[in-house]
Amino acid sequence: MKLRALLSFCLFFACTIAIAQTTKVYHVKSPDGKIDLMVSVGKTIEWSVKHGDTEVILPSEVSLTLGDGMVFGDDVKVKDAKPSSGNQVVNTPLYKKDKVSDNYNQLTLTFRNDYGMIFRAYDDGVAYRFVTSKAYEITIANEEANFNFKDDYQAYLPFVNDYRHHDKFNTSFEALYDKLNISAIKKDTLAFMPVLVDLGNGKKAALLEGDLQDYPGMYLTPGTTGHNLHGVFANYPTREELSNINYVVDERADYIAKTKGIHSFPWRVVVISTEDRQLANNDMMRRLAEPSKIADLSWIKPGKVAWDWWNDWNISHVDFRAGINVPTYKYYIDFAAANKLEYIIIDEGWSDDHDLNKTKLDIQQIVDYGKQKGVGVILWSTWYAITRDADGLFAKFAQMGVKGFKIDFIDRDDQKMVTSLYDLAEKAAKNHLLVDYHGMYKPSGLMTTWPNVINCEGVKGMENEKWGVKDHPGYDVSIPFIRMMAGPMDYTPGAMRNATKESIRPINSNPMAQGTRCHQLAMYTIFEAPLQMLSDNPTAYMKEQESTNFIAAVPTVFDETVALDGKVGEFVSIARRKGTTWYAGSMSNWTPRETTIDLSFLGDGTYKAIIFEDGINADRDATDYVKKEITVTSKDKLKVQLASGGGWAARFEKQ
């Protein structure tokens, strides 16, 4: 072994220790030495994690059980243990920053029976994955994934609450977070990821999965002993049927996946933070994902979208009947062009829900009009409808000049669906089409591998306020620390009818949103979304042109991100830079508060700050705000008063 490699081994990995005759222990330490990932290999495979003196994960057993009964993780014999490290800076277009540091230490263990495991330690977390090298297809009957905790910690969990067609794995992946002790989690419930665990003393552990391909997504449920969260996976669907516009599962096999014998399985990930704001600017999913399969990204144009469905096509002061018709969409295009928005979406209703060739609207006329105005058109489809003939439909509509598809009612993450979404992304890319997935699980690396997937839902977004929810402001200041760690999210912000906790009520055609106007404006900086919606109707935006101007000026991808401050479920403050201009936002839950925005992120020079802040009467009229312009430098600190459900938004232009 070369001297450099030997020194690297000694620095990063403890020597293999014989605990018993058949057990070996390996250590993988983070580059800064604060995280210690320990792997015990013998009768079983167990992993554990420490951060300083904190036991993050206690020894937890992992394995893969094959269809023929073989268990990868039973009576394990190590053939090779190879330490390595990585330290590179990766260019990241279409992201919240233009570069990401990928610095880690790694251990690759190769076992008898043609399988192995890779363990990585970063300064902000750890990850492991199984790899196989069989010469034939393998069936995975089940995976054992465990996260054992030392104490009965509190956790933030989004539970599956939508068992469509009596299948517990049919879900829209939309739920508020329940904050409860691990021991209080009901045994028959499933939480979808990411999940956040409060370790005490300011530390938290986020549980995620990365590079999810050709494999079912992981849910978490309480284990049978100790303070355990245990992985659960949907079995492969064997019989499905159409239920309205949702394609649901009636029967599942006795295995979770069939894969090629040479295969890398998803990463199991724990991100560790010492203060909450670190969670709001984490790059773990970007690091762990398979790199882009699209060489030329020049045709992928991020931007903002005038959207029709949330506002129920309810424009006014026009001389035509508003609805799903050509004049209405020309009106949306005119609005988008006037405000320099890149796209409009034509949502449900333009075609037969099951056959996109049966159109009810002159799509070509609308696309041509949009082209004249410099506005692209994106079409809505169910997953079922587009998969009837994805190659033909993508080619047809791309030829017409359509820019992309919003594909909806996915509502599953079994292996068949996960594989389908990667396949659809590839087929769309061949036709230079963007994709926005709805009814979608967390992206977990998909948007890195196929960056034409320009956004994903997987969030209980603003549409839910059309029929009422309990606490959206509290959720709004939770998802930047939890769901957004998995990737961008199509929350669909932009409500101009803003409501207090007392005045909110569900209205379909003129929907309201909980919290203040500035709470909504702040979302355009805080929520990551390369394709970002303006969800209210153009008439409302034109009446509120001052707010619209601010929204329209916020980019959807950035060169730099700084998480300023925050506490999960209470408030969040984030700043992002595009070129020399900075954008910042802050939001609160229903509790009014004062926070400080430290402008040290600005760097040298003076800046003109255009600021929108809650008005003095925003606690009674949530539309109340004040706009002001001041000159600032990086030495300034701004005191910000956030109303109940409040917000603050600013743009800093270098002078």
FENCOR-V224429 format. One record per residue. N is the residue number from 1. RES is the residue in three letters. OMEGA is omega in degrees with one decimal (999 if undefined). D_FIRST is the distance of its C-alpha to the first C-alpha in whole Angstrom. Layout:
# FENCOR-V224429
N RES OMEGA D_FIRST
N RES OMEGA D_FIRST
This chain:
# FENCOR-V224429
1 MET 179.2 0
2 LYS -176.0 4
3 LEU -178.7 6
4 ARG 179.3 8
5 ALA -180.0 7
6 LEU 178.2 6
7 LEU 177.5 10
8 SER 178.8 11
9 PHE -176.8 10
10 CYS -179.5 12
11 LEU -169.4 15
12 PHE -171.9 15
13 PHE 174.2 15
14 ALA 177.9 16
15 CYS 177.0 15
16 THR -176.0 16
17 ILE 176.4 20
18 ALA 175.9 22
19 ILE 173.1 25
20 ALA -173.1 27
21 GLN -175.5 26
22 THR -177.0 25
23 THR 176.2 24
24 LYS -179.2 21
25 VAL 178.5 21
26 TYR 176.8 19
27 HIS 172.7 19
28 VAL -177.6 19
29 LYS 177.7 21
30 SER 179.7 22
31 PRO 179.3 22
32 ASP 176.1 25
33 GLY -175.1 24
34 LYS -178.8 27
35 ILE 178.5 26
36 ASP 176.2 24
37 LEU -177.8 24
38 MET 179.9 23
39 VAL 178.0 23
40 SER -174.2 24
41 VAL 178.4 24
42 GLY 176.0 26
43 LYS 176.3 29
44 THR 171.8 29
45 ILE 176.2 27
46 GLU 176.0 28
47 TRP 176.4 27
48 SER -174.7 28
49 VAL 171.7 28
50 LYS 171.9 29
51 HIS -171.4 30
52 GLY 178.5 31
53 ASP -176.5 33
54 THR 173.1 34
55 GLU -176.4 34
56 VAL 177.5 34
57 ILE 173.4 33
58 LEU 179.3 33
59 PRO -173.8 31
60 SER -175.4 32
61 GLU 177.2 32
62 VAL 178.2 31
63 SER 169.1 31
64 LEU 176.6 32
65 THR -178.8 35
66 LEU -178.7 36
67 GLY 179.6 39
68 ASP 177.8 39
69 GLY 177.7 38
70 MET 179.3 34
71 VAL 172.6 33
72 PHE -175.4 29
73 GLY 179.7 29
74 ASP 179.9 30
75 ASP -168.1 29
76 VAL 175.2 25
77 LYS -178.6 23
78 VAL 175.6 19
79 LYS -177.0 17
80 ASP 174.9 14
81 ALA -173.1 13
82 LYS 174.6 11
83 PRO 175.9 12
84 SER 177.2 13
85 SER 176.6 16
86 GLY 177.4 19
87 ASN -178.1 21
88 GLN 174.0 24
89 VAL -174.5 27
90 VAL 173.6 29
91 ASN -174.5 33
92 THR 174.1 35
93 PRO 178.2 39
94 LEU -173.7 41
95 TYR -179.4 40
96 LYS 175.4 41
97 LYS -174.8 39
98 ASP 178.4 37
99 LYS 178.1 34
100 VAL 175.8 31
101 SER -179.7 28
102 ASP -172.7 25
103 ASN -174.1 23
104 TYR 166.9 21
105 ASN -169.6 18
106 GLN 171.8 17
107 LEU 175.8 16
108 THR 177.7 16
109 LEU 176.1 17
110 THR -175.8 18
111 PHE 170.4 21
112 ARG 178.8 23
113 ASN 167.9 26
114 ASP 171.8 24
115 TYR 179.3 24
116 GLY 177.5 22
117 MET 175.7 22
118 ILE 178.7 21
119 PHE 178.6 21
120 ARG 173.3 22
121 ALA 173.1 23
122 TYR 175.9 25
123 ASP -177.5 27
124 ASP 176.9 30
125 GLY -177.6 29
126 VAL 177.5 27
127 ALA 172.5 27
128 TYR 175.1 25
129 ARG 170.9 26
130 PHE 171.4 26
131 VAL 178.4 25
132 THR 179.8 26
133 SER 177.5 25
134 LYS -179.1 29
135 ALA -175.6 30
136 TYR 178.3 34
137 GLU 178.6 35
138 ILE 176.0 35
139 THR 177.5 38
140 ILE 178.7 37
141 ALA 179.9 39
142 ASN 173.1 38
143 GLU 174.8 35
144 GLU 177.6 35
145 ALA -175.5 34
146 ASN 175.3 35
147 PHE -178.1 35
148 ASN -179.0 37
149 PHE -175.3 38
150 LYS -174.9 39
151 ASP -179.9 42
152 ASP -174.3 45
153 TYR 170.5 44
154 GLN -179.9 46
155 ALA 173.9 45
156 TYR -174.0 46
157 LEU 170.5 47
158 PRO -173.6 48
159 PHE 170.8 50
160 VAL -176.4 51
161 ASN -171.6 55
162 ASP -175.7 56
163 TYR -176.6 56
164 ARG 175.3 57
165 HIS 175.5 59
166 HIS 175.9 58
167 ASP -172.7 54
168 LYS 178.3 52
169 PHE 170.3 49
170 ASN -176.2 52
171 THR 178.3 52
172 SER -179.5 52
173 PHE 177.7 49
174 GLU 178.2 52
175 ALA 169.2 52
176 LEU -179.7 53
177 TYR 168.3 50
178 ASP 176.8 52
179 LYS -176.1 50
180 LEU 177.6 50
181 ASN -179.6 49
182 ILE -178.8 46
183 SER -177.5 49
184 ALA 179.5 51
185 ILE -178.9 50
186 LYS -172.3 52
187 LYS -175.5 50
188 ASP -177.2 52
189 THR 175.5 50
190 LEU 172.2 48
191 ALA 175.5 46
192 PHE -172.3 44
193 MET 4.0 41
194 PRO 175.1 41
195 VAL -178.1 42
196 LEU -179.5 41
197 VAL 179.6 41
198 ASP -176.8 42
199 LEU -177.8 40
200 GLY 178.8 43
201 ASN 176.6 43
202 GLY -177.8 42
203 LYS 175.8 39
204 LYS 177.5 39
205 ALA 176.9 37
206 ALA -179.8 37
207 LEU -177.2 36
208 LEU 167.7 36
209 GLU -176.1 34
210 GLY 179.9 32
211 ASP 178.7 32
212 LEU 178.7 35
213 GLN 173.3 35
214 ASP -173.7 37
215 TYR 179.3 37
216 PRO 174.8 40
217 GLY -177.5 40
218 MET 170.1 39
219 TYR 177.7 42
220 LEU 177.3 42
221 THR -179.8 45
222 PRO 176.9 45
223 GLY -174.8 43
224 THR -178.9 45
225 THR 175.5 44
226 GLY 179.8 43
227 HIS -168.0 42
228 ASN 166.1 41
229 LEU -166.4 40
230 HIS -178.8 40
231 GLY 176.6 39
232 VAL -174.9 42
233 PHE 177.0 42
234 ALA 173.2 44
235 ASN -175.5 45
236 TYR -179.6 45
237 PRO 178.1 49
238 THR 176.1 51
239 ARG -179.6 54
240 GLU 175.8 55
241 GLU 179.8 58
242 LEU 176.4 60
243 SER -171.8 61
244 ASN 178.6 63
245 ILE 179.6 60
246 ASN 179.1 58
247 TYR -168.6 56
248 VAL -177.3 55
249 VAL 175.9 54
250 ASP -175.1 56
251 GLU -179.2 54
252 ARG -178.8 50
253 ALA 178.6 48
254 ASP 176.6 46
255 TYR -178.1 43
256 ILE -177.3 41
257 ALA 164.6 39
258 LYS -175.3 38
259 THR 169.8 35
260 LYS -178.1 33
261 GLY 174.4 31
262 ILE -167.8 28
263 HIS 170.7 29
264 SER -176.0 27
265 PHE -177.2 30
266 PRO 174.3 31
267 TRP 168.9 29
268 ARG -162.8 31
269 VAL 168.4 31
270 VAL 173.6 32
271 VAL -175.5 33
272 ILE 178.9 33
273 SER 174.5 36
274 THR 170.8 37
275 GLU -169.0 40
276 ASP -174.3 42
277 ARG 178.2 42
278 GLN -179.6 38
279 LEU -176.0 39
280 ALA 177.7 41
281 ASN -175.3 39
282 ASN -174.4 36
283 ASP -173.0 33
284 MET -179.2 31
285 MET 179.0 33
286 ARG -179.8 32
287 ARG -171.0 29
288 LEU -176.4 28
289 ALA 170.2 31
290 GLU -178.2 30
291 PRO -176.8 31
292 SER 173.9 34
293 LYS 177.0 35
294 ILE -175.9 38
295 ALA -177.6 37
296 ASP -178.2 40
297 LEU -171.1 41
298 SER -178.0 44
299 TRP -179.1 47
300 ILE -174.3 46
301 LYS 173.4 48
302 PRO 178.7 48
303 GLY -177.4 51
304 LYS -168.8 54
305 VAL 168.2 57
306 ALA -170.6 60
307 TRP -171.5 60
308 ASP -165.9 64
309 TRP -175.0 63
310 TRP -178.0 63
311 ASN 174.2 66
312 ASP 177.8 68
313 TRP -166.7 69
314 ASN 173.7 71
315 ILE -178.1 72
316 SER -177.3 76
317 HIS 176.3 78
318 VAL -176.7 78
319 ASP 176.8 80
320 PHE 179.5 79
321 ARG -178.4 78
322 ALA 179.7 74
323 GLY -178.5 72
324 ILE -178.3 70
325 ASN -175.0 71
326 VAL -179.9 71
327 PRO 179.9 73
328 THR -177.9 71
329 TYR 171.5 67
330 LYS 176.5 69
331 TYR 177.4 70
332 TYR 178.9 66
333 ILE 177.7 65
334 ASP 178.2 67
335 PHE -179.7 66
336 ALA -179.3 63
337 ALA -178.5 63
338 ALA -177.2 65
339 ASN 176.6 63
340 LYS 172.5 60
341 LEU -172.4 58
342 GLU -170.6 56
343 TYR 158.6 57
344 ILE 172.0 60
345 ILE 168.6 59
346 ILE -173.0 62
347 ASP -173.1 61
348 GLU 174.5 63
349 GLY -177.5 66
350 TRP -178.6 65
351 SER 168.3 65
352 ASP -175.8 65
353 ASP -176.1 63
354 HIS -176.1 62
355 ASP -176.3 62
356 LEU 175.3 61
357 ASN 177.8 63
358 LYS -174.4 67
359 THR 178.3 67
360 LYS -171.9 70
361 LEU 177.8 69
362 ASP -176.4 69
363 ILE -177.5 65
364 GLN 179.8 65
365 GLN -179.6 68
366 ILE 178.4 66
367 VAL -179.7 63
368 ASP 178.0 65
369 TYR 177.3 67
370 GLY 179.3 63
371 LYS 177.3 62
372 GLN -176.2 65
373 LYS -178.2 64
374 GLY -177.5 61
375 VAL 178.5 60
376 GLY -178.5 58
377 VAL 175.8 59
378 ILE -177.3 56
379 LEU 176.0 58
380 TRP 173.7 58
381 SER 166.8 57
382 THR 174.3 56
383 TRP -178.6 53
384 TYR -175.1 55
385 ALA -176.5 57
386 ILE -178.4 54
387 THR 174.7 53
388 ARG 178.9 56
389 ASP -173.8 55
390 ALA -179.4 52
391 ASP -177.9 52
392 GLY -177.3 55
393 LEU 178.1 56
394 PHE -179.8 53
395 ALA -178.3 54
396 LYS -174.2 58
397 PHE 173.4 58
398 ALA 177.8 55
399 GLN 177.8 58
400 MET -178.8 60
401 GLY 175.5 58
402 VAL -174.7 57
403 LYS -179.5 54
404 GLY -179.8 52
405 PHE 165.8 53
406 LYS -174.2 53
407 ILE -165.1 52
408 ASP 177.4 54
409 PHE 174.3 54
410 ILE 164.5 51
411 ASP 176.0 51
412 ARG 171.0 48
413 ASP 170.4 44
414 ASP -174.8 44
415 GLN -178.5 41
416 LYS -177.3 44
417 MET 179.0 45
418 VAL 179.1 42
419 THR 179.8 41
420 SER -176.8 45
421 LEU 173.4 44
422 TYR 179.0 41
423 ASP 179.0 43
424 LEU 178.6 46
425 ALA 179.4 44
426 GLU -179.7 42
427 LYS 177.1 46
428 ALA -179.5 47
429 ALA 179.0 45
430 LYS 179.2 46
431 ASN -179.1 49
432 HIS 178.7 48
433 LEU 172.9 49
434 LEU 177.5 48
435 VAL 172.3 48
436 ASP -176.5 49
437 TYR 176.8 49
438 HIS -170.3 51
439 GLY -161.4 51
440 MET 171.8 48
441 TYR -179.9 45
442 LYS -171.6 42
443 PRO 170.5 40
444 SER 176.9 37
445 GLY -179.0 35
446 LEU -173.8 38
447 MET 173.0 39
448 THR -178.0 36
449 THR 177.0 35
450 TRP -173.7 39
451 PRO 169.8 40
452 ASN 167.0 44
453 VAL -165.9 44
454 ILE 172.8 45
455 ASN 177.0 46
456 CYS 177.0 46
457 GLU -179.7 49
458 GLY -177.7 47
459 VAL 177.7 49
460 LYS -169.8 53
461 GLY -170.6 54
462 MET 177.8 58
463 GLU -178.1 59
464 ASN -179.9 60
465 GLU 173.4 62
466 LYS 178.3 65
467 TRP 170.3 65
468 GLY 174.8 64
469 VAL -175.0 61
470 LYS -169.9 61
471 ASP 178.8 59
472 HIS 177.7 57
473 PRO 176.4 57
474 GLY 176.5 55
475 TYR -179.2 53
476 ASP -179.3 52
477 VAL 170.9 51
478 SER -174.2 48
479 ILE 176.6 47
480 PRO -179.5 45
481 PHE -173.4 43
482 ILE -175.3 43
483 ARG -174.0 43
484 MET 175.3 43
485 MET -179.3 39
486 ALA -179.6 39
487 GLY -179.0 40
488 PRO -175.1 43
489 MET -179.3 47
490 ASP -179.4 50
491 TYR -179.4 52
492 THR -179.4 55
493 PRO 171.0 56
494 GLY -178.4 59
495 ALA 175.2 63
496 MET 173.7 66
497 ARG -171.8 68
498 ASN -170.4 66
499 ALA 172.1 67
500 THR 179.0 67
501 LYS -177.2 66
502 GLU -172.2 70
503 SER -176.8 71
504 ILE 173.5 68
505 ARG -179.1 69
506 PRO 175.9 68
507 ILE -175.2 70
508 ASN -171.7 69
509 SER 175.6 71
510 ASN -170.8 70
511 PRO 177.9 67
512 MET 175.2 66
513 ALA -179.0 63
514 GLN 178.5 62
515 GLY -172.1 62
516 THR 175.2 63
517 ARG -178.4 63
518 CYS 172.1 60
519 HIS 178.0 58
520 GLN -179.1 58
521 LEU -178.8 58
522 ALA -178.5 55
523 MET -176.1 53
524 TYR 172.2 53
525 THR -171.5 50
526 ILE -175.3 49
527 PHE 179.3 48
528 GLU -176.9 45
529 ALA 177.9 47
530 PRO 171.4 46
531 LEU -170.7 50
532 GLN -175.8 52
533 MET 158.4 55
534 LEU -164.3 59
535 SER -179.6 60
536 ASP -174.1 64
537 ASN -176.6 67
538 PRO 179.2 67
539 THR 179.3 71
540 ALA -179.9 69
541 TYR 179.9 67
542 MET 174.8 70
543 LYS -178.5 72
544 GLU -171.2 69
545 GLN 179.5 68
546 GLU 176.6 66
547 SER -179.3 64
548 THR 178.2 63
549 ASN -179.6 62
550 PHE -180.0 60
551 ILE -174.6 58
552 ALA -176.8 58
553 ALA -177.8 56
554 VAL 177.1 53
555 PRO 177.1 50
556 THR 169.1 48
557 VAL -169.0 45
558 PHE 177.8 44
559 ASP -177.6 41
560 GLU 177.0 41
561 THR 176.1 41
562 VAL 173.6 42
563 ALA -171.2 43
564 LEU -174.1 45
565 ASP 174.9 47
566 GLY 175.5 47
567 LYS -174.0 48
568 VAL 176.8 47
569 GLY -177.0 51
570 GLU 177.9 53
571 PHE 178.7 52
572 VAL 175.8 49
573 SER -177.0 49
574 ILE 173.0 47
575 ALA 178.9 47
576 ARG -178.1 45
577 ARG 169.3 46
578 LYS -174.3 46
579 GLY 178.2 47
580 THR -178.2 48
581 THR 177.6 50
582 TRP 176.0 49
583 TYR -179.0 51
584 ALA 178.5 51
585 GLY 176.1 52
586 SER 179.3 53
587 MET 177.9 54
588 SER 169.2 56
589 ASN -177.4 57
590 TRP 179.6 60
591 THR 175.0 60
592 PRO -176.9 61
593 ARG 170.2 59
594 GLU 176.0 59
595 THR -178.8 55
596 THR 175.3 54
597 ILE 179.0 52
598 ASP -173.2 50
599 LEU -179.4 50
600 SER 178.4 47
601 PHE -174.0 45
602 LEU -175.6 48
603 GLY -174.4 46
604 ASP 173.2 49
605 GLY 177.0 52
606 THR -176.2 55
607 TYR 167.8 55
608 LYS -179.5 58
609 ALA 172.4 58
610 ILE -168.4 60
611 ILE 170.9 60
612 PHE -179.3 61
613 GLU -179.6 62
614 ASP 176.3 64
615 GLY -177.1 68
616 ILE 180.0 69
617 ASN -177.8 71
618 ALA 177.0 68
619 ASP 177.6 68
620 ARG 177.2 72
621 ASP -171.8 71
622 ALA 175.6 67
623 THR -174.9 68
624 ASP 177.0 69
625 TYR 175.3 66
626 VAL 173.3 67
627 LYS 176.9 65
628 LYS 177.7 65
629 GLU 178.7 63
630 ILE 174.9 62
631 THR -175.5 60
632 VAL 171.6 57
633 THR -178.9 54
634 SER 179.4 50
635 LYS -175.3 52
636 ASP 171.0 54
637 LYS -176.0 54
638 LEU 173.2 56
639 LYS -174.6 58
640 VAL 176.2 58
641 GLN 178.2 61
642 LEU 178.1 60
643 ALA 172.7 63
644 SER -173.9 63
645 GLY -169.0 60
646 GLY -179.5 60
647 GLY 179.3 58
648 TRP -177.7 57
649 ALA -176.8 56
650 ALA 171.6 56
651 ARG -177.2 55
652 PHE -177.0 54
653 GLU -178.1 55
654 LYS -176.5 54
655 GLN 999 57
